[in-house]
Amino acid sequence: MNEKEIFHVIYNAAHNNAIDLLKESKILFEAKHYPRSYFLALTALEELSKSQMAADVYTSYIKADKFYKHYSKHNKKLNRIEWAHSDAIEFAYYLRDKYGEQIEIKKPSIKKRMQSLYVDIGENESLQTPNNTINKQDAEEMIHIVMVALQQIITRTEYYGHQIGTKGFMK
């Protein structure tokens, strides 16, 4: 298998892993385990970013060295998939809070990712735990972003027949 083919394999594997992570995130969400649901959904988004970067190498949109500089860095993967957050805002009309107000979709962040897993000391030496920093709305927003990203990827590649990768998403 040549290097180009390897990136197609990475594309498929990371894409499928993102789908599995999203499914598991939804299971945790339904069980009211919101911090871990958030974490898995954010990880799914990172895997989608990785899959799209691998597709970009496969289609010669970017060079392999750029992939290697980004694929293991959380913040760089999130920066490369910012379009998903923008698109999620456009498709957020059905997300409502308990008062019926539309929910503002917050941008994914590494800080919140860490808060979803670890106990920390916050301002004024207050104890911060995953359960008191990540709530239902946070997890719901992250799941929404991933679902929109997947929908956009599938629509562009399978429905419209565009090439795989980020060429059509980078705004």
C-alpha positions as CSV (number, residue, x, y, z in Angstrom):
1,M,0.0,0.0,0.0
2,N,1.5,3.4,-1.0
3,E,1.3,6.5,1.2
4,K,-1.7,7.9,-0.7
5,E,-3.7,4.7,-0.1
6,I,-2.7,4.8,3.6
7,F,-4.4,8.2,3.9
8,H,-7.6,6.8,2.4
9,V,-7.5,4.1,5.0
10,I,-7.0,6.7,7.7
11,Y,-9.9,8.7,6.3
12,N,-12.3,5.8,6.5
13,A,-11.1,4.6,9.9
14,A,-11.2,8.0,11.6
15,H,-14.6,8.7,10.0
16,N,-16.1,5.4,11.3
17,N,-14.5,5.9,14.7
18,A,-16.2,9.3,14.9
19,I,-19.5,7.7,14.2
20,D,-18.9,5.1,16.9
21,L,-17.9,7.8,19.4
22,L,-21.0,9.8,18.6
23,K,-23.2,6.7,19.2
24,E,-21.5,6.2,22.6
25,S,-21.8,9.8,23.4
26,K,-25.6,9.6,22.8
27,I,-25.8,6.5,25.1
28,L,-24.1,8.4,27.9
29,F,-26.3,11.5,27.2
30,E,-29.5,9.4,27.6
31,A,-28.0,8.0,30.8
32,K,-27.5,11.6,32.0
33,H,-23.7,11.2,32.1
34,Y,-23.3,14.6,30.5
35,P,-19.5,15.3,31.1
36,R,-18.4,12.0,29.5
37,S,-21.0,12.4,26.7
38,Y,-19.5,15.9,26.0
39,F,-16.0,14.4,26.0
40,L,-16.9,11.6,23.5
41,A,-18.7,14.0,21.2
42,L,-15.8,16.4,21.2
43,T,-13.5,13.5,20.5
44,A,-15.7,12.5,17.6
45,L,-15.4,16.0,16.2
46,E,-11.6,15.7,16.4
47,E,-11.8,12.4,14.6
48,L,-13.8,14.0,11.9
49,S,-11.2,16.6,11.6
50,K,-8.5,14.0,11.3
51,S,-10.5,12.1,8.7
52,Q,-11.0,15.2,6.6
53,M,-7.3,16.0,6.8
54,A,-6.4,12.5,5.7
55,A,-8.9,12.9,2.8
56,D,-7.1,16.2,1.9
57,V,-3.8,14.3,1.7
58,Y,-5.4,11.6,-0.3
59,T,-6.9,14.1,-2.8
60,S,-3.6,16.1,-2.9
61,Y,-5.3,19.2,-1.4
62,I,-2.7,19.3,1.4
63,K,0.7,17.6,1.8
64,A,1.3,14.7,4.2
65,D,3.6,16.8,6.4
66,K,0.8,19.2,7.3
67,F,-1.3,16.2,8.4
68,Y,1.5,15.0,10.6
69,K,1.8,18.5,12.2
70,H,-2.0,18.6,13.0
71,Y,-3.4,15.2,13.6
72,S,-2.3,14.7,17.2
73,K,-2.8,18.2,18.4
74,H,-6.3,18.8,19.9
75,N,-6.4,22.6,19.2
76,K,-5.2,22.3,15.6
77,K,-7.8,19.6,14.8
78,L,-10.5,21.8,16.3
79,N,-9.3,24.8,14.4
80,R,-9.5,22.9,11.1
81,I,-13.1,21.9,11.7
82,E,-14.4,25.3,12.8
83,W,-16.8,25.2,9.9
84,A,-18.8,22.6,11.7
85,H,-19.5,25.0,14.6
86,S,-20.5,27.7,12.1
87,D,-22.8,25.3,10.3
88,A,-24.2,24.0,13.6
89,I,-25.3,27.5,14.5
90,E,-27.2,27.7,11.2
91,F,-29.0,24.4,12.0
92,A,-29.7,25.1,15.7
93,Y,-33.4,26.1,15.3
94,Y,-34.7,23.0,17.1
95,L,-32.4,23.3,20.1
96,R,-34.3,25.0,22.9
97,D,-33.7,25.5,26.6
98,K,-36.3,24.7,29.3
99,Y,-37.9,28.1,28.7
100,G,-38.3,27.6,25.0
101,E,-35.5,29.9,24.1
102,Q,-33.1,29.0,21.3
103,I,-29.8,27.7,22.6
104,E,-26.6,29.5,21.7
105,I,-24.1,26.9,20.3
106,K,-20.8,27.5,22.1
107,K,-17.5,26.9,20.3
108,P,-15.8,23.7,21.2
109,S,-12.8,24.2,23.4
110,I,-9.9,22.2,24.8
111,K,-10.6,23.8,28.3
112,K,-14.1,22.3,28.3
113,R,-12.7,19.0,27.1
114,M,-10.4,18.9,30.1
115,Q,-13.2,20.0,32.5
116,S,-15.3,17.1,31.2
117,L,-12.8,14.6,32.6
118,Y,-10.8,16.1,35.5
119,V,-11.4,17.6,38.9
120,D,-9.7,21.0,39.3
121,I,-9.4,24.0,41.6
122,G,-11.1,27.0,40.1
123,E,-11.3,30.7,41.1
124,N,-11.4,31.4,44.8
125,E,-10.1,27.8,45.4
126,S,-13.5,26.4,44.5
127,L,-13.7,22.7,43.6
128,Q,-14.5,22.1,40.0
129,T,-15.7,18.6,39.0
130,P,-16.9,17.4,35.6
131,N,-20.5,17.2,36.9
132,N,-20.6,20.8,38.1
133,T,-18.8,22.3,35.0
134,I,-20.4,20.3,32.1
135,N,-24.2,20.2,31.9
136,K,-26.9,18.7,29.7
137,Q,-26.9,21.7,27.4
138,D,-23.1,21.5,26.9
139,A,-23.3,17.8,25.9
140,E,-26.4,18.5,23.7
141,E,-24.6,21.3,21.9
142,M,-21.5,19.2,21.2
143,I,-23.6,16.3,19.9
144,H,-25.4,18.7,17.7
145,I,-22.2,20.0,16.2
146,V,-21.0,16.5,15.4
147,M,-24.3,15.5,13.9
148,V,-24.3,18.6,11.7
149,A,-20.7,18.0,10.6
150,L,-21.5,14.4,9.7
151,Q,-24.6,15.5,7.8
152,Q,-22.6,18.1,5.9
153,I,-19.8,15.6,5.0
154,I,-22.3,13.0,3.8
155,T,-24.4,15.5,1.9
156,R,-21.4,16.9,0.0
157,T,-19.7,13.6,-0.8
158,E,-22.5,11.1,-1.2
159,Y,-25.5,13.3,-2.3
160,Y,-23.7,15.9,-4.4
161,G,-20.8,13.7,-5.4
162,H,-18.0,16.2,-4.3
163,Q,-14.6,14.9,-3.5
164,I,-13.8,13.8,0.1
165,G,-12.0,16.3,2.3
166,T,-12.3,19.9,3.5
167,K,-12.0,21.8,0.2
168,G,-15.7,22.6,0.2
169,F,-15.9,23.3,4.0
170,M,-13.0,25.7,4.7
171,K,-14.5,29.1,5.0
